[in-house]
Amino acid sequence: MRILHTSDWHLGRSFHRESLLAGQAAFVDHLVETVRSEGVDVVAVAGDVYDRALPPVDAVALLDEALARLRAAGARVVLISGNHDSALRLRFGSALFEAAGVHVRTSPDLAWEPVLVDDVAFYGIPYLEPELVRAAWELPDRSHTAALTYAMDRIRADSVRHRASVVLSHCFVTGGQASDSERDISVGGVAHVPLPAFDGVSYAALGHLHGRQRMSQTVRYSGSPLAYSFSEVGQVKGSWLVTLGSEVEDVEFVPAPVPRPVGRLWGELEALLTDPRHAAVEDHWLQVTLTDAVRPKSAMDRLRARFPHTLALSFDPVGAATAAQPVRLSGRPEAEVALDFVREVRGEPAAPEEEDLLRQAIEASRVKETMA
């Protein structure tokens, strides 16, 4: 049996206000082609299908299209909800989907009821919020470890009846490397679960962390299909192609298409605008940190003249003081405080025309508050 392990699609997500829907649609095209070319039997989607509980309509349409195309290409689909998904909304129509070969698992109490494909048992453990299952499962404490251990004990007891077993889980395994784009799932500092929790099954397809990771030969994160933060610079995105007999026989990573790479630049503005070495990233989405001693005016506009897809700009002046002196705020006019701020961050006073605009804005705000 061949299994394509993917996760963290985050359909509907944007990247610094840039839509990612076209890139996500290209990833769906890639998945469908991989299913056809590699003879994939089951596509396992380990949670965070959507980016938020109430996804936009175009994201819902893309998921609808993806599931239909994957089935038409010959693969069954097993899908679980992640911490970004609404379990109730994602569950809609699941009974009908089941008959069509799309198996949606969002209920914790169904985690140990397998989807059987040629006597391989697929167990879907959706994201487990400890507080929601603690009483019903009589857990010893309010932790992800307690919740996942309970589910895995039930799964291990059932899995001995089958030739092989695959678990889908959306969680944070101890030792995994996080990025800036995962939503925190910590509960009192006990978000992590130990790797041995997944002992006893043939393969564990994990979701939540956005970088591909091999926790062990049989426990892996596929990562997200696209970069969702600049901390993911250099990551290769894609899916794990798992060949499974009675145990894992082979695992191969299948890279996904990159609609637009992400990158980081650091340095003084004039150097960034003139250095030919940066030509390779002119078409990238960029995070730029300027180190000029004096903050350049119109920095973003000037950067975008060469790097049109600059999305994030910050300043880290070389030689800047490490600790700012306290500034008195109370009793001072708003305009003076604001102009001091401009002077502090830029390293020079506001121009006369900028000062006039600032004072006009403060006056307009005061009038609006008075009339409210």
FENZIUR-V241475 format. One record per residue. N is the residue number from 1. RES is the residue in one small letter. SS is DSSP state (hx for helix, st for strand, lp for the rest). OMEGA is omega in degrees with one decimal (NA if undefined). BURIAL is 1 if it has 9 or more other ideal C-beta (glycine too) atoms within 8 Angstrom, else 0. Layout:
# FENZIUR-V241475
n->(N & N)
res->(RES & RES)
ss->(SS & SS)
omega->(OMEGA & OMEGA)
burial->(BURIAL & BURIAL)
This chain:
# FENZIUR-V241475
n->(1 & 2 & 3 & 4 & 5 & 6 & 7 & 8 & 9 & 10 & 11 & 12 & 13 & 14 & 15 & 16 & 17 & 18 & 19 & 20 & 21 & 22 & 23 & 24 & 25 & 26 & 27 & 28 & 29 & 30 & 31 & 32 & 33 & 34 & 35 & 36 & 37 & 38 & 39 & 40 & 41 & 42 & 43 & 44 & 45 & 46 & 47 & 48 & 49 & 50 & 51 & 52 & 53 & 54 & 55 & 56 & 57 & 58 & 59 & 60 & 61 & 62 & 63 & 64 & 65 & 66 & 67 & 68 & 69 & 70 & 71 & 72 & 73 & 74 & 75 & 76 & 77 & 78 & 79 & 80 & 81 & 82 & 83 & 84 & 85 & 86 & 87 & 88 & 89 & 90 & 91 & 92 & 93 & 94 & 95 & 96 & 97 & 98 & 99 & 100 & 101 & 102 & 103 & 104 & 105 & 106 & 107 & 108 & 109 & 110 & 111 & 112 & 113 & 114 & 115 & 116 & 117 & 118 & 119 & 120 & 121 & 122 & 123 & 124 & 125 & 126 & 127 & 128 & 129 & 130 & 131 & 132 & 133 & 134 & 135 & 136 & 137 & 138 & 139 & 140 & 141 & 142 & 143 & 144 & 145 & 146 & 147 & 148 & 149 & 150 & 151 & 152 & 153 & 154 & 155 & 156 & 157 & 158 & 159 & 160 & 161 & 162 & 163 & 164 & 165 & 166 & 167 & 168 & 169 & 170 & 171 & 172 & 173 & 174 & 175 & 176 & 177 & 178 & 179 & 180 & 181 & 182 & 183 & 184 & 185 & 186 & 187 & 188 & 189 & 190 & 191 & 192 & 193 & 194 & 195 & 196 & 197 & 198 & 199 & 200 & 201 & 202 & 203 & 204 & 205 & 206 & 207 & 208 & 209 & 210 & 211 & 212 & 213 & 214 & 215 & 216 & 217 & 218 & 219 & 220 & 221 & 222 & 223 & 224 & 225 & 226 & 227 & 228 & 229 & 230 & 231 & 232 & 233 & 234 & 235 & 236 & 237 & 238 & 239 & 240 & 241 & 242 & 243 & 244 & 245 & 246 & 247 & 248 & 249 & 250 & 251 & 252 & 253 & 254 & 255 & 256 & 257 & 258 & 259 & 260 & 261 & 262 & 263 & 264 & 265 & 266 & 267 & 268 & 269 & 270 & 271 & 272 & 273 & 274 & 275 & 276 & 277 & 278 & 279 & 280 & 281 & 282 & 283 & 284 & 285 & 286 & 287 & 288 & 289 & 290 & 291 & 292 & 293 & 294 & 295 & 296 & 297 & 298 & 299 & 300 & 301 & 302 & 303 & 304 & 305 & 306 & 307 & 308 & 309 & 310 & 311 & 312 & 313 & 314 & 315 & 316 & 317 & 318 & 319 & 320 & 321 & 322 & 323 & 324 & 325 & 326 & 327 & 328 & 329 & 330 & 331 & 332 & 333 & 334 & 335 & 336 & 337 & 338 & 339 & 340 & 341 & 342 & 343 & 344 & 345 & 346 & 347 & 348 & 349 & 350 & 351 & 352 & 353 & 354 & 355 & 356 & 357 & 358 & 359 & 360 & 361 & 362 & 363 & 364 & 365 & 366 & 367 & 368 & 369 & 370 & 371 & 372)
res->(m & r & i & l & h & t & s & d & w & h & l & g & r & s & f & h & r & e & s & l & l & a & g & q & a & a & f & v & d & h & l & v & e & t & v & r & s & e & g & v & d & v & v & a & v & a & g & d & v & y & d & r & a & l & p & p & v & d & a & v & a & l & l & d & e & a & l & a & r & l & r & a & a & g & a & r & v & v & l & i & s & g & n & h & d & s & a & l & r & l & r & f & g & s & a & l & f & e & a & a & g & v & h & v & r & t & s & p & d & l & a & w & e & p & v & l & v & d & d & v & a & f & y & g & i & p & y & l & e & p & e & l & v & r & a & a & w & e & l & p & d & r & s & h & t & a & a & l & t & y & a & m & d & r & i & r & a & d & s & v & r & h & r & a & s & v & v & l & s & h & c & f & v & t & g & g & q & a & s & d & s & e & r & d & i & s & v & g & g & v & a & h & v & p & l & p & a & f & d & g & v & s & y & a & a & l & g & h & l & h & g & r & q & r & m & s & q & t & v & r & y & s & g & s & p & l & a & y & s & f & s & e & v & g & q & v & k & g & s & w & l & v & t & l & g & s & e & v & e & d & v & e & f & v & p & a & p & v & p & r & p & v & g & r & l & w & g & e & l & e & a & l & l & t & d & p & r & h & a & a & v & e & d & h & w & l & q & v & t & l & t & d & a & v & r & p & k & s & a & m & d & r & l & r & a & r & f & p & h & t & l & a & l & s & f & d & p & v & g & a & a & t & a & a & q & p & v & r & l & s & g & r & p & e & a & e & v & a & l & d & f & v & r & e & v & r & g & e & p & a & a & p & e & e & e & d & l & l & r & q & a & i & e & a & s & r & v & k & e & t & m & a)
ss->(lp & st & st & st & st & st & lp & lp & lp & lp & st & lp & lp & st & st & lp & lp & st & st & lp & hx & hx & hx & hx & hx & hx & hx & hx & hx & hx & hx & hx & hx & hx & hx & hx & hx & hx & lp & lp & lp & st & st & st & st & st & lp & lp & lp & st & lp & lp & lp & lp & lp & lp & hx & hx & hx & hx & hx & hx & hx & hx & hx & hx & hx & hx & hx & hx & hx & hx & lp & lp & lp & st & st & st & st & st & lp & lp & lp & lp & lp & lp & hx & hx & hx & hx & lp & lp & lp & hx & hx & hx & hx & hx & hx & hx & lp & st & st & st & st & lp & lp & hx & hx & hx & lp & lp & lp & lp & st & st & st & lp & lp & st & st & st & st & st & st & lp & lp & lp & lp & hx & hx & hx & hx & hx & hx & hx & hx & lp & lp & lp & lp & lp & lp & hx & hx & hx & hx & hx & hx & hx & hx & hx & hx & hx & hx & hx & hx & hx & hx & lp & lp & lp & lp & st & st & st & st & st & st & st & lp & st & st & lp & lp & lp & lp & lp & lp & lp & lp & lp & lp & lp & lp & lp & lp & lp & lp & lp & lp & st & st & lp & hx & hx & hx & hx & lp & lp & lp & lp & st & st & st & st & st & lp & lp & lp & lp & lp & st & st & st & st & lp & lp & st & st & st & lp & lp & lp & lp & lp & lp & lp & lp & hx & hx & hx & lp & lp & lp & lp & lp & st & st & st & st & st & st & st & lp & lp & lp & st & st & st & st & st & st & st & st & lp & lp & lp & lp & lp & lp & st & st & st & st & st & st & lp & hx & hx & hx & hx & hx & hx & lp & hx & hx & hx & hx & hx & hx & lp & lp & lp & st & st & st & st & st & st & lp & lp & lp & lp & lp & lp & lp & lp & hx & hx & hx & hx & hx & hx & hx & hx & lp & lp & lp & st & st & st & st & st & st & lp & lp & lp & lp & lp & lp & lp & lp & lp & lp & lp & lp & lp & lp & lp & lp & lp & lp & hx & hx & hx & hx & hx & hx & hx & hx & hx & hx & hx & hx & hx & lp & lp & lp & lp & lp & hx & hx & hx & hx & hx & hx & hx & hx & hx & hx & hx & hx & hx & hx & hx & hx & hx & hx & hx & hx & lp)
omega->(178.1 & -175.8 & 175.7 & -175.9 & 179.2 & -179.2 & 169.1 & 177.2 & 179.8 & 179.8 & -177.7 & -178.7 & 172.0 & -179.0 & -175.1 & 177.0 & 174.7 & 179.3 & 177.6 & -172.8 & 179.8 & 177.0 & 177.7 & 175.8 & 176.7 & 176.8 & 176.2 & 175.7 & 179.9 & 178.7 & -179.0 & 179.1 & 178.5 & 177.1 & -178.5 & -172.4 & -176.3 & 179.4 & -177.8 & 178.8 & -175.9 & 170.6 & -179.4 & -177.7 & -169.3 & 168.7 & -172.8 & 175.9 & 175.8 & 178.9 & 178.4 & -173.4 & 177.8 & -173.1 & 175.7 & -172.8 & -179.0 & 175.5 & 177.0 & 179.0 & -180.0 & 176.9 & 177.9 & 178.9 & -177.9 & -178.6 & 179.3 & -178.0 & 178.3 & 176.5 & -179.9 & 178.3 & 174.1 & -177.6 & 165.1 & -179.1 & 171.4 & -169.6 & 176.7 & 176.2 & 176.1 & -177.4 & 175.5 & -174.5 & 165.3 & -178.4 & -178.1 & -178.8 & -179.1 & -178.6 & -175.8 & 178.3 & -173.0 & 178.5 & 177.3 & 178.7 & -177.7 & -178.9 & -178.8 & 178.3 & 174.4 & -170.4 & -175.9 & -179.6 & 179.4 & -179.0 & 178.6 & -175.8 & 173.9 & -174.3 & -176.5 & 173.3 & -168.1 & 163.2 & -176.8 & 176.0 & -179.1 & 178.5 & 165.7 & -176.8 & 176.8 & -179.3 & -178.7 & 175.6 & 177.6 & 174.6 & -177.4 & 172.2 & -171.4 & -176.1 & -176.6 & -178.3 & -172.8 & -177.1 & -176.7 & -178.4 & 179.9 & -177.8 & -178.9 & 178.4 & -177.6 & -177.8 & 175.8 & 179.2 & -179.7 & -178.5 & -178.2 & 178.9 & 178.1 & -179.3 & -178.1 & 176.0 & 178.0 & 179.9 & 179.7 & 179.6 & -179.8 & -170.3 & -178.8 & -179.1 & -172.0 & -176.8 & -179.6 & -177.1 & 177.5 & 177.7 & 169.3 & -178.7 & 178.3 & -171.4 & 179.3 & 179.7 & 179.7 & -178.7 & 177.4 & -179.0 & -178.7 & 172.7 & -177.7 & -170.7 & 175.7 & 175.2 & -178.7 & 177.7 & -176.1 & 175.3 & -179.4 & 177.9 & -177.3 & -180.0 & -173.7 & 172.4 & -177.2 & 179.3 & -179.2 & 176.7 & -177.0 & 175.2 & 171.9 & 175.1 & -174.5 & -178.9 & 175.7 & 179.5 & -172.8 & 171.1 & 174.7 & 178.5 & -168.5 & 173.6 & 177.8 & -176.7 & 175.7 & 178.3 & 171.6 & 179.6 & -173.9 & 178.1 & -173.2 & 166.7 & 175.3 & -175.6 & -179.9 & -179.2 & 178.9 & 173.5 & -179.0 & 173.8 & 178.6 & 174.9 & -179.1 & 176.1 & 177.2 & 177.7 & 173.5 & -176.4 & 178.7 & -175.0 & 174.2 & 174.1 & -173.0 & 172.7 & -171.2 & 168.4 & 170.5 & 173.9 & -179.4 & 179.2 & -178.6 & 174.8 & -178.5 & 178.0 & -179.9 & -178.1 & 178.5 & 176.9 & 179.9 & -177.5 & 174.8 & -179.2 & 174.3 & -178.6 & 178.6 & 174.0 & -177.0 & 178.2 & 177.8 & -172.5 & -176.1 & 178.7 & 179.7 & -176.8 & -174.3 & -175.1 & -178.6 & -179.3 & -177.8 & 180.0 & -175.9 & -177.4 & -177.6 & 179.4 & -178.5 & 160.9 & -169.8 & 165.5 & -174.0 & 173.5 & -179.3 & -176.6 & 179.3 & 178.7 & 175.5 & -176.0 & -178.8 & 175.5 & 177.9 & -174.4 & -177.9 & 179.0 & -178.8 & 177.1 & -176.1 & 174.0 & 176.9 & -176.8 & -170.9 & -177.1 & 172.5 & -175.2 & -174.9 & -177.6 & 176.2 & -175.9 & 177.6 & -173.6 & 175.5 & 179.3 & 179.1 & 178.6 & -177.9 & -179.4 & -179.1 & 177.2 & 178.7 & 179.2 & 178.4 & -178.7 & -173.9 & 176.0 & -179.0 & 177.1 & -178.5 & -177.5 & 179.6 & 178.7 & -179.2 & -179.7 & 173.5 & 178.1 & 178.4 & -180.0 & -177.3 & -174.3 & -176.9 & -176.9 & 176.8 & -177.0 & 173.3 & 175.8 & -178.5 & -179.4 & 176.3 & 178.5 & 178.2 & 179.3 & -179.6 & -179.8 & 177.1 & -179.5 & 179.1 & 179.5 & 179.6 & 177.8 & -179.2 & 178.5 & -179.1 & 179.7 & -178.7 & -176.5 & -175.4 & NA)
burial->(1 & 1 & 1 & 1 & 1 & 1 & 1 & 1 & 1 & 1 & 1 & 1 & 0 & 0 & 1 & 0 & 0 & 0 & 0 & 1 & 1 & 0 & 1 & 1 & 1 & 1 & 1 & 1 & 0 & 1 & 1 & 1 & 0 & 1 & 1 & 0 & 0 & 1 & 0 & 1 & 1 & 1 & 1 & 1 & 1 & 1 & 1 & 1 & 1 & 1 & 1 & 0 & 0 & 0 & 1 & 0 & 0 & 0 & 1 & 1 & 0 & 1 & 1 & 0 & 1 & 1 & 1 & 0 & 1 & 1 & 1 & 0 & 1 & 1 & 1 & 1 & 1 & 1 & 1 & 1 & 1 & 1 & 1 & 1 & 1 & 1 & 1 & 0 & 1 & 1 & 1 & 0 & 0 & 1 & 0 & 0 & 1 & 1 & 0 & 0 & 0 & 1 & 1 & 1 & 1 & 1 & 1 & 1 & 0 & 0 & 1 & 1 & 0 & 1 & 1 & 1 & 1 & 0 & 0 & 1 & 1 & 1 & 1 & 1 & 1 & 1 & 1 & 1 & 0 & 1 & 0 & 0 & 1 & 1 & 0 & 0 & 0 & 0 & 1 & 0 & 0 & 1 & 1 & 1 & 1 & 1 & 1 & 1 & 1 & 1 & 1 & 1 & 0 & 1 & 1 & 1 & 0 & 1 & 1 & 0 & 0 & 1 & 0 & 1 & 1 & 1 & 1 & 1 & 1 & 1 & 1 & 1 & 1 & 0 & 0 & 1 & 0 & 0 & 1 & 0 & 1 & 1 & 0 & 0 & 1 & 0 & 1 & 0 & 0 & 1 & 1 & 1 & 1 & 0 & 1 & 0 & 1 & 1 & 0 & 0 & 1 & 1 & 1 & 1 & 1 & 1 & 1 & 1 & 1 & 1 & 1 & 1 & 1 & 0 & 1 & 0 & 0 & 1 & 1 & 1 & 1 & 1 & 1 & 1 & 1 & 1 & 1 & 1 & 1 & 1 & 0 & 1 & 1 & 0 & 1 & 0 & 1 & 1 & 1 & 1 & 1 & 1 & 1 & 1 & 0 & 0 & 0 & 1 & 0 & 0 & 1 & 0 & 1 & 1 & 0 & 1 & 0 & 0 & 0 & 1 & 1 & 1 & 1 & 1 & 1 & 0 & 1 & 0 & 1 & 0 & 0 & 1 & 1 & 0 & 0 & 0 & 0 & 1 & 0 & 0 & 1 & 1 & 0 & 1 & 1 & 1 & 1 & 1 & 1 & 1 & 1 & 1 & 0 & 0 & 1 & 1 & 0 & 0 & 1 & 0 & 0 & 1 & 1 & 1 & 0 & 1 & 1 & 0 & 1 & 1 & 1 & 1 & 1 & 0 & 1 & 1 & 1 & 0 & 0 & 0 & 0 & 0 & 0 & 0 & 0 & 0 & 0 & 0 & 0 & 0 & 0 & 0 & 0 & 0 & 1 & 0 & 1 & 1 & 1 & 1 & 0 & 1 & 1 & 0 & 0 & 1 & 0 & 0 & 0 & 1 & 0 & 0 & 0 & 1 & 1 & 0 & 0 & 1 & 1 & 0 & 0 & 1 & 0 & 0 & 0 & 0 & 0 & 0 & 0 & 0 & 0 & 0)
